[in-house]
Amino acid sequence: MEKVEYFDYRKVAKEMNVPDAILKKIEREVKDEFPKDKMMYELHVLRALRSKYWKKAPF
């Protein structure tokens, strides 16, 4: 994806051991919601990671 500018969600994903495939899926889904707002995009990816919803979701 794009360069991180506001929220370092990739660092958080690495610390939480989020598989790359799941991170990419989250990024795609959030990008659909916020295609032109980079700050909101990064914030919502970070929130999705921290919520740990991805551990329960059928990705």
Gaussian input, Z-matrix of N, CA and C with variables (Angstrom, degrees):
# hf/3-21g

backbone

0 1
 N
 C     1     B1
 C     2     B2     1     A1
 N     3     B3     2     A2     1     D1
 C     4     B4     3     A3     2     D2
 C     5     B5     4     A4     3     D3
 N     6     B6     5     A5     4     D4
 C     7     B7     6     A6     5     D5
 C     8     B8     7     A7     6     D6
 N     9     B9     8     A8     7     D7
 C    10    B10     9     A9     8     D8
 C    11    B11    10    A10     9     D9
 N    12    B12    11    A11    10    D10
 C    13    B13    12    A12    11    D11
 C    14    B14    13    A13    12    D12
 N    15    B15    14    A14    13    D13
 C    16    B16    15    A15    14    D14
 C    17    B17    16    A16    15    D15
 N    18    B18    17    A17    16    D16
 C    19    B19    18    A18    17    D17
 C    20    B20    19    A19    18    D18
 N    21    B21    20    A20    19    D19
 C    22    B22    21    A21    20    D20
 C    23    B23    22    A22    21    D21
 N    24    B24    23    A23    22    D22
 C    25    B25    24    A24    23    D23
 C    26    B26    25    A25    24    D24
 N    27    B27    26    A26    25    D25
 C    28    B28    27    A27    26    D26
 C    29    B29    28    A28    27    D27
 N    30    B30    29    A29    28    D28
 C    31    B31    30    A30    29    D29
 C    32    B32    31    A31    30    D30
 N    33    B33    32    A32    31    D31
 C    34    B34    33    A33    32    D32
 C    35    B35    34    A34    33    D33
 N    36    B36    35    A35    34    D34
 C    37    B37    36    A36    35    D35
 C    38    B38    37    A37    36    D36
 N    39    B39    38    A38    37    D37
 C    40    B40    39    A39    38    D38
 C    41    B41    40    A40    39    D39
 N    42    B42    41    A41    40    D40
 C    43    B43    42    A42    41    D41
 C    44    B44    43    A43    42    D42
 N    45    B45    44    A44    43    D43
 C    46    B46    45    A45    44    D44
 C    47    B47    46    A46    45    D45
 N    48    B48    47    A47    46    D46
 C    49    B49    48    A48    47    D47
 C    50    B50    49    A49    48    D48
 N    51    B51    50    A50    49    D49
 C    52    B52    51    A51    50    D50
 C    53    B53    52    A52    51    D51
 N    54    B54    53    A53    52    D52
 C    55    B55    54    A54    53    D53
 C    56    B56    55    A55    54    D54
 N    57    B57    56    A56    55    D55
 C    58    B58    57    A57    56    D56
 C    59    B59    58    A58    57    D57
 N    60    B60    59    A59    58    D58
 C    61    B61    60    A60    59    D59
 C    62    B62    61    A61    60    D60
 N    63    B63    62    A62    61    D61
 C    64    B64    63    A63    62    D62
 C    65    B65    64    A64    63    D63
 N    66    B66    65    A65    64    D64
 C    67    B67    66    A66    65    D65
 C    68    B68    67    A67    66    D66
 N    69    B69    68    A68    67    D67
 C    70    B70    69    A69    68    D68
 C    71    B71    70    A70    69    D69
 N    72    B72    71    A71    70    D70
 C    73    B73    72    A72    71    D71
 C    74    B74    73    A73    72    D72
 N    75    B75    74    A74    73    D73
 C    76    B76    75    A75    74    D74
 C    77    B77    76    A76    75    D75
 N    78    B78    77    A77    76    D76
 C    79    B79    78    A78    77    D77
 C    80    B80    79    A79    78    D78
 N    81    B81    80    A80    79    D79
 C    82    B82    81    A81    80    D80
 C    83    B83    82    A82    81    D81
 N    84    B84    83    A83    82    D82
 C    85    B85    84    A84    83    D83
 C    86    B86    85    A85    84    D84
 N    87    B87    86    A86    85    D85
 C    88    B88    87    A87    86    D86
 C    89    B89    88    A88    87    D87
 N    90    B90    89    A89    88    D88
 C    91    B91    90    A90    89    D89
 C    92    B92    91    A91    90    D90
 N    93    B93    92    A92    91    D91
 C    94    B94    93    A93    92    D92
 C    95    B95    94    A94    93    D93
 N    96    B96    95    A95    94    D94
 C    97    B97    96    A96    95    D95
 C    98    B98    97    A97    96    D96
 N    99    B99    98    A98    97    D97
 C   100   B100    99    A99    98    D98
 C   101   B101   100   A100    99    D99
 N   102   B102   101   A101   100   D100
 C   103   B103   102   A102   101   D101
 C   104   B104   103   A103   102   D102
 N   105   B105   104   A104   103   D103
 C   106   B106   105   A105   104   D104
 C   107   B107   106   A106   105   D105
 N   108   B108   107   A107   106   D106
 C   109   B109   108   A108   107   D107
 C   110   B110   109   A109   108   D108
 N   111   B111   110   A110   109   D109
 C   112   B112   111   A111   110   D110
 C   113   B113   112   A112   111   D111
 N   114   B114   113   A113   112   D112
 C   115   B115   114   A114   113   D113
 C   116   B116   115   A115   114   D114
 N   117   B117   116   A116   115   D115
 C   118   B118   117   A117   116   D116
 C   119   B119   118   A118   117   D117
 N   120   B120   119   A119   118   D118
 C   121   B121   120   A120   119   D119
 C   122   B122   121   A121   120   D120
 N   123   B123   122   A122   121   D121
 C   124   B124   123   A123   122   D122
 C   125   B125   124   A124   123   D123
 N   126   B126   125   A125   124   D124
 C   127   B127   126   A126   125   D125
 C   128   B128   127   A127   126   D126
 N   129   B129   128   A128   127   D127
 C   130   B130   129   A129   128   D128
 C   131   B131   130   A130   129   D129
 N   132   B132   131   A131   130   D130
 C   133   B133   132   A132   131   D131
 C   134   B134   133   A133   132   D132
 N   135   B135   134   A134   133   D133
 C   136   B136   135   A135   134   D134
 C   137   B137   136   A136   135   D135
 N   138   B138   137   A137   136   D136
 C   139   B139   138   A138   137   D137
 C   140   B140   139   A139   138   D138
 N   141   B141   140   A140   139   D139
 C   142   B142   141   A141   140   D140
 C   143   B143   142   A142   141   D141
 N   144   B144   143   A143   142   D142
 C   145   B145   144   A144   143   D143
 C   146   B146   145   A145   144   D144
 N   147   B147   146   A146   145   D145
 C   148   B148   147   A147   146   D146
 C   149   B149   148   A148   147   D147
 N   150   B150   149   A149   148   D148
 C   151   B151   150   A150   149   D149
 C   152   B152   151   A151   150   D150
 N   153   B153   152   A152   151   D151
 C   154   B154   153   A153   152   D152
 C   155   B155   154   A154   153   D153
 N   156   B156   155   A155   154   D154
 C   157   B157   156   A156   155   D155
 C   158   B158   157   A157   156   D156
 N   159   B159   158   A158   157   D157
 C   160   B160   159   A159   158   D158
 C   161   B161   160   A160   159   D159
 N   162   B162   161   A161   160   D160
 C   163   B163   162   A162   161   D161
 C   164   B164   163   A163   162   D162
 N   165   B165   164   A164   163   D163
 C   166   B166   165   A165   164   D164
 C   167   B167   166   A166   165   D165
 N   168   B168   167   A167   166   D166
 C   169   B169   168   A168   167   D167
 C   170   B170   169   A169   168   D168
 N   171   B171   170   A170   169   D169
 C   172   B172   171   A171   170   D170
 C   173   B173   172   A172   171   D171
 N   174   B174   173   A173   172   D172
 C   175   B175   174   A174   173   D173
 C   176   B176   175   A175   174   D174

   B1=1.4564
   B2=1.5246
   B3=1.3067
   B4=1.4569
   B5=1.5277
   B6=1.3122
   B7=1.4619
   B8=1.5325
   B9=1.3265
   B10=1.4581
   B11=1.5223
   B12=1.3454
   B13=1.4568
   B14=1.5246
   B15=1.3224
   B16=1.4605
   B17=1.5259
   B18=1.3290
   B19=1.4542
   B20=1.5268
   B21=1.3107
   B22=1.4657
   B23=1.5325
   B24=1.3253
   B25=1.4578
   B26=1.5322
   B27=1.3165
   B28=1.4702
   B29=1.5246
   B30=1.3247
   B31=1.4659
   B32=1.5247
   B33=1.3204
   B34=1.4643
   B35=1.5221
   B36=1.3246
   B37=1.4646
   B38=1.5282
   B39=1.3169
   B40=1.4665
   B41=1.5250
   B42=1.3402
   B43=1.4622
   B44=1.5283
   B45=1.3300
   B46=1.4705
   B47=1.5296
   B48=1.3239
   B49=1.4677
   B50=1.5276
   B51=1.3117
   B52=1.4631
   B53=1.5303
   B54=1.3196
   B55=1.4644
   B56=1.5394
   B57=1.3237
   B58=1.4662
   B59=1.5203
   B60=1.3217
   B61=1.4651
   B62=1.5333
   B63=1.3134
   B64=1.4689
   B65=1.5231
   B66=1.3246
   B67=1.4606
   B68=1.5207
   B69=1.3127
   B70=1.4714
   B71=1.5228
   B72=1.3278
   B73=1.4646
   B74=1.5235
   B75=1.3224
   B76=1.4633
   B77=1.5237
   B78=1.3372
   B79=1.4627
   B80=1.5280
   B81=1.3324
   B82=1.4745
   B83=1.5209
   B84=1.3237
   B85=1.4637
   B86=1.5235
   B87=1.3313
   B88=1.4610
   B89=1.5313
   B90=1.3125
   B91=1.4664
   B92=1.5248
   B93=1.3374
   B94=1.4636
   B95=1.5235
   B96=1.3287
   B97=1.4607
   B98=1.5246
   B99=1.3161
   B100=1.4728
   B101=1.5274
   B102=1.3208
   B103=1.4695
   B104=1.5323
   B105=1.3244
   B106=1.4612
   B107=1.5208
   B108=1.3095
   B109=1.4642
   B110=1.5252
   B111=1.3136
   B112=1.4641
   B113=1.5174
   B114=1.3342
   B115=1.4512
   B116=1.5295
   B117=1.3177
   B118=1.4647
   B119=1.5225
   B120=1.3171
   B121=1.4635
   B122=1.5283
   B123=1.3256
   B124=1.4551
   B125=1.5272
   B126=1.3299
   B127=1.4537
   B128=1.5311
   B129=1.3175
   B130=1.4559
   B131=1.5324
   B132=1.3187
   B133=1.4679
   B134=1.5297
   B135=1.3046
   B136=1.4576
   B137=1.5280
   B138=1.3128
   B139=1.4700
   B140=1.5233
   B141=1.3266
   B142=1.4679
   B143=1.5331
   B144=1.3042
   B145=1.4566
   B146=1.5238
   B147=1.3105
   B148=1.4649
   B149=1.5200
   B150=1.3320
   B151=1.4614
   B152=1.5284
   B153=1.3161
   B154=1.4706
   B155=1.5250
   B156=1.3132
   B157=1.4641
   B158=1.5276
   B159=1.3160
   B160=1.4584
   B161=1.5225
   B162=1.3323
   B163=1.4662
   B164=1.5254
   B165=1.3485
   B166=1.4522
   B167=1.5262
   B168=1.3114
   B169=1.4603
   B170=1.5270
   B171=1.3230
   B172=1.4783
   B173=1.5292
   B174=1.3091
   B175=1.4650
   B176=1.4930
   A1=110.12
   A2=114.40
   A3=120.50
   A4=111.71
   A5=115.08
   A6=121.78
   A7=109.62
   A8=116.77
   A9=121.80
   A10=108.57
   A11=116.56
   A12=120.53
   A13=113.45
   A14=117.44
   A15=120.63
   A16=112.74
   A17=117.32
   A18=122.56
   A19=108.52
   A20=116.49
   A21=120.11
   A22=109.90
   A23=115.40
   A24=120.32
   A25=111.60
   A26=118.34
   A27=119.88
   A28=111.34
   A29=116.64
   A30=120.90
   A31=109.91
   A32=116.22
   A33=121.01
   A34=110.10
   A35=117.22
   A36=121.34
   A37=110.63
   A38=115.98
   A39=119.95
   A40=110.73
   A41=116.70
   A42=121.09
   A43=111.71
   A44=116.54
   A45=121.38
   A46=111.84
   A47=116.70
   A48=122.34
   A49=112.79
   A50=115.76
   A51=121.00
   A52=107.72
   A53=117.76
   A54=119.49
   A55=111.27
   A56=116.16
   A57=121.08
   A58=112.28
   A59=117.21
   A60=120.61
   A61=111.18
   A62=116.82
   A63=120.42
   A64=110.28
   A65=117.67
   A66=120.54
   A67=110.19
   A68=118.06
   A69=121.23
   A70=111.07
   A71=117.04
   A72=120.44
   A73=110.65
   A74=116.90
   A75=120.69
   A76=109.90
   A77=116.78
   A78=120.77
   A79=111.29
   A80=117.11
   A81=120.35
   A82=111.76
   A83=116.14
   A84=119.92
   A85=111.58
   A86=116.05
   A87=119.87
   A88=110.42
   A89=117.30
   A90=121.21
   A91=110.45
   A92=117.03
   A93=120.66
   A94=111.33
   A95=116.92
   A96=121.43
   A97=112.77
   A98=116.49
   A99=121.61
   A100=110.33
   A101=117.79
   A102=119.61
   A103=114.76
   A104=117.58
   A105=119.19
   A106=114.24
   A107=117.72
   A108=120.99
   A109=109.21
   A110=116.07
   A111=121.76
   A112=112.64
   A113=117.42
   A114=119.64
   A115=111.08
   A116=117.81
   A117=121.15
   A118=110.73
   A119=116.17
   A120=121.36
   A121=110.40
   A122=116.40
   A123=120.41
   A124=111.70
   A125=117.12
   A126=121.39
   A127=110.95
   A128=116.98
   A129=120.20
   A130=112.46
   A131=117.90
   A132=119.42
   A133=108.69
   A134=117.02
   A135=121.59
   A136=111.01
   A137=116.79
   A138=120.59
   A139=111.25
   A140=116.61
   A141=120.29
   A142=110.37
   A143=116.78
   A144=120.42
   A145=111.20
   A146=116.18
   A147=120.45
   A148=112.92
   A149=117.32
   A150=120.26
   A151=111.56
   A152=116.30
   A153=123.91
   A154=112.03
   A155=116.77
   A156=121.01
   A157=110.51
   A158=116.27
   A159=121.47
   A160=112.62
   A161=117.02
   A162=119.36
   A163=111.71
   A164=116.63
   A165=122.12
   A166=112.23
   A167=116.68
   A168=121.04
   A169=110.99
   A170=116.19
   A171=120.10
   A172=111.68
   A173=117.24
   A174=120.72
   A175=108.59
   D1=-158.53
   D2=-176.11
   D3=-83.88
   D4=169.35
   D5=177.61
   D6=-67.79
   D7=136.61
   D8=177.84
   D9=-72.93
   D10=132.94
   D11=-178.99
   D12=-123.43
   D13=-32.59
   D14=-173.39
   D15=-110.41
   D16=-52.82
   D17=-175.93
   D18=-124.57
   D19=125.52
   D20=-176.71
   D21=-83.27
   D22=69.60
   D23=-177.41
   D24=-69.61
   D25=-25.31
   D26=178.77
   D27=-65.89
   D28=-37.58
   D29=176.71
   D30=-63.54
   D31=-43.20
   D32=178.36
   D33=-62.93
   D34=-44.08
   D35=179.44
   D36=-59.85
   D37=-41.49
   D38=179.48
   D39=-65.47
   D40=-43.35
   D41=179.45
   D42=-64.47
   D43=-31.40
   D44=-178.75
   D45=-90.08
   D46=0.91
   D47=-179.15
   D48=58.26
   D49=42.51
   D50=177.22
   D51=-76.68
   D52=125.79
   D53=177.79
   D54=-60.52
   D55=144.14
   D56=-178.64
   D57=-55.73
   D58=-39.14
   D59=-178.84
   D60=-62.23
   D61=-38.95
   D62=179.39
   D63=-71.58
   D64=-40.88
   D65=177.16
   D66=-59.98
   D67=-44.41
   D68=179.34
   D69=-61.85
   D70=-40.05
   D71=179.33
   D72=-65.04
   D73=-44.27
   D74=177.54
   D75=-60.66
   D76=-45.06
   D77=179.11
   D78=-58.21
   D79=-44.12
   D80=-179.82
   D81=-63.87
   D82=-44.55
   D83=-179.01
   D84=-63.27
   D85=-43.74
   D86=-179.22
   D87=-69.27
   D88=-36.32
   D89=179.46
   D90=-61.81
   D91=-34.28
   D92=176.38
   D93=-63.41
   D94=-35.00
   D95=-179.86
   D96=-78.60
   D97=-36.48
   D98=-175.66
   D99=-128.99
   D100=67.41
   D101=-175.01
   D102=-68.81
   D103=-22.69
   D104=-175.15
   D105=-119.55
   D106=1.23
   D107=-177.29
   D108=-116.67
   D109=94.98
   D110=-174.62
   D111=-62.61
   D112=-39.87
   D113=-179.33
   D114=-64.93
   D115=-45.57
   D116=178.75
   D117=-65.14
   D118=-38.20
   D119=177.64
   D120=-58.06
   D121=-53.13
   D122=-178.04
   D123=-65.09
   D124=-39.66
   D125=178.85
   D126=-61.10
   D127=-44.70
   D128=-177.45
   D129=-73.25
   D130=-31.74
   D131=172.48
   D132=-63.43
   D133=-45.55
   D134=179.05
   D135=-60.25
   D136=-44.67
   D137=179.56
   D138=-63.21
   D139=-40.24
   D140=178.77
   D141=-63.73
   D142=-40.26
   D143=178.75
   D144=-65.18
   D145=-49.04
   D146=-176.46
   D147=-68.06
   D148=-24.83
   D149=179.97
   D150=-70.93
   D151=-19.18
   D152=-177.21
   D153=62.35
   D154=16.33
   D155=175.82
   D156=-58.68
   D157=-33.36
   D158=-178.58
   D159=-61.11
   D160=-22.23
   D161=178.17
   D162=-71.90
   D163=-27.87
   D164=-177.15
   D165=-99.41
   D166=-25.26
   D167=-174.32
   D168=-72.13
   D169=145.28
   D170=178.65
   D171=-81.29
   D172=80.81
   D173=-178.74
   D174=-83.10

